[in-house]
Amino acid sequence: MTGRHPGGPEVFGPVDPPARLLMGPGPVNADPRVLRALSAPLVGQFDPVMTGYMNETMVLYRQVFRTGNEATFLVDGTSRAGIEAALVSLITPGDRVLVPSFGRFGQLLCEIAERCGAEVHAIEAPWGEVFTPDQIEAAVVAVRPKVLAIVQGDTSTTMCQPLEEIGGICRQHGVLLYSDVTASLGGNAFEMDAWGLDAVTAGLQKCLSGPSGSAPISLSDRAVEIVRARSSVEAGIRGDDRVLPPPARIRSNYFDLGMILDYWGPRRLNHHTEATSMLYAARECARILVEEGLEAAVERHRLHGAAMLAGVQGLGLEPFGDLGHKMHNIVGVQIPDGIDGDAVRGELLESFGVEIGTSFGPLHGRIWRIGTMGYNARTDAVLETLTVFERVLRIHGVSVPAGGGVEGAQAVYACAGT
């Protein structure tokens, strides 16, 4: 509600968003426990309670990323802040960077690397497909990059790139391996150390069941060595340390991972004021995931993702892309000919409070994207979405089998004994 006092400023009421079931590619509804954590009282950034929570957060995300890396912490900002921090801190202008791109977010890695001054070499897979290890290795041999940057799960195409063999290829050829795992972490298998990754970044707003605004990150010892060689101590807190910054100093202050490591590490050198409420949220996201168990969480996403896939197929709709490499937590659905996809999405949202997604670039207007991730990877959310989706499709003239969506999903649940 808005209003205006006579002769005064326009007045707004408090934030009061409508109830929504967010079944798109993210963000998703946050777990209520995460929302409670967000509302906890603030403390000072060097309060022992605060630094204790920071240390606990590092321990929790080591478990989430499946790593022993000491350098596992948070970058304050959305998942893109984590991506930019990793790339600007690892890439010296002129470095060669190889990006195997299979969707919008591979293209984003190219853009950010270019802005870091890299010589970027991209290889492209058709949207809806992924790369084989042989394709990756051939490109590594041809380009000889310093860094290979790749997305694990690209929500724009719903595909999940296998990473298991890429780390070994990169180690064999002396290449650093970075991956953005924002869309996949917690809902699909991921093993940082076992798969040989050097740097990974994520976000909270998908399978981790939190709000956007904090970017978990982990760096291998190799990556830390590169960051440390390019980092410096800010002039205002150097004290008697008059060492000049290195010639190839990291070009961002806010995203200088060396300085952020000094803030999170034993030195506790002030860098920025930690986003306290977001740290609470990130800690709770990881705590909930570790409490559930990573294998159990991945299986939960697999089950509900399979039910949603069976449901859309039960409605006679055609899924998009290589289903053998689809992420567990999202399905692409081809929009039937003659149907206004945005009008269907609008009806779902306005009449039923359910949000699904469209896509980008060559897939815009061609597919819907329906997520089953994080707190929303559960039976009631899947069945509700399929029920109202069927109704809206009928309103828009699509002939679908009565109850076909729910029946398809329930068959998957019955086979799983749930």
VENFEN-V922892 format. One record per helix or strand of 2 or more residues. SS is the DSSP state (H for helix, E for strand). FROM is the first residue (numbers start at 0). LEN is the number of residues. If there is no record, write none. Layout:
ss=SS from=FROM len=LEN
ss=SS from=FROM len=LEN
This chain:
ss=E from=1 len=3
ss=E from=9 len=3
ss=E from=20 len=2
ss=H from=31 len=7
ss=H from=47 len=18
ss=E from=70 len=6
ss=H from=78 len=12
ss=E from=95 len=6
ss=H from=103 len=12
ss=E from=118 len=6
ss=H from=132 len=11
ss=E from=146 len=5
ss=E from=152 len=2
ss=E from=158 len=2
ss=H from=165 len=7
ss=E from=175 len=5
ss=E from=198 len=3
ss=E from=213 len=6
ss=H from=220 len=10
ss=H from=234 len=3
ss=H from=256 len=8
ss=H from=275 len=17
ss=H from=293 len=21
ss=H from=322 len=3
ss=E from=329 len=5
ss=H from=340 len=12
ss=E from=353 len=2
ss=H from=360 len=3
ss=E from=366 len=5
ss=H from=373 len=3
ss=H from=378 len=17
ss=H from=403 len=13
